[in-house]
Amino acid sequence: MQAMVGDHDHAVSMFKSYAERGDDPELKQWAEKTLPTLQSHERLAKTTAAKIGVAERTSQNQRH
């Protein structure tokens, strides 16, 4: 669950960044369209992790 939450955090961050500052209009539009779904999945992962008592790791800790 920690990995799932971290992966969603990372994906949301990347998609949000591209949706705001991307240089390819079609890809930027796709990122904007996909972002709400990723954010919903992120919330579900965090809720599930909390329900089963799994502490979240920070993105920095996951990468090391």
C-alpha positions in Angstrom: 0.0 0.0 0.0 2.9 2.4 0.7 4.2 1.9 -2.8 0.7 2.3 -4.3 0.2 5.6 -2.4 3.6 6.8 -3.4 3.2 5.9 -7.0 -0.1 7.7 -7.2 1.4 10.8 -5.5 4.2 10.8 -8.1 1.8 10.3 -11.0 -0.5 13.1 -9.9 2.4 15.4 -9.5 3.7 14.6 -13.0 0.3 14.9 -14.7 -0.5 18.1 -12.8 2.8 19.6 -13.8 2.4 18.7 -17.5 -1.3 19.9 -17.5 -0.1 23.3 -16.2 3.2 23.7 -18.2 3.3 21.1 -21.0 4.5 22.0 -24.4 2.5 19.5 -26.5 -1.1 20.8 -26.7 -2.6 17.3 -27.3 -0.6 15.7 -24.5 -1.4 18.6 -22.2 -5.1 18.2 -22.9 -4.9 14.5 -22.2 -3.0 15.2 -18.9 -5.7 17.7 -17.9 -8.5 15.1 -18.7 -6.8 12.2 -16.9 -5.7 14.1 -13.8 -9.1 14.0 -12.0 -9.1 10.2 -12.3 -5.6 9.9 -11.0 -6.5 12.2 -8.1 -9.5 10.0 -7.3 -7.4 6.9 -7.3 -4.8 8.6 -5.1 -7.5 9.5 -2.5 -8.8 5.9 -2.6 -5.3 4.5 -2.1 -4.7 6.9 0.9 -8.1 6.0 2.4 -7.4 2.3 2.0 -3.9 2.6 3.5 -5.3 4.5 6.5 -8.0 1.9 7.0 -5.5 -0.9 7.2 -3.1 1.1 9.3 -0.3 1.5 6.7 1.7 4.7 7.3 2.5 6.8 4.3 6.1 7.2 3.2 7.2 10.4 1.7 8.2 10.4 -2.0 11.8 11.2 -1.0 11.9 8.1 1.2 10.5 5.9 -1.5 13.1 6.8 -4.1 16.0 5.8 -1.8 
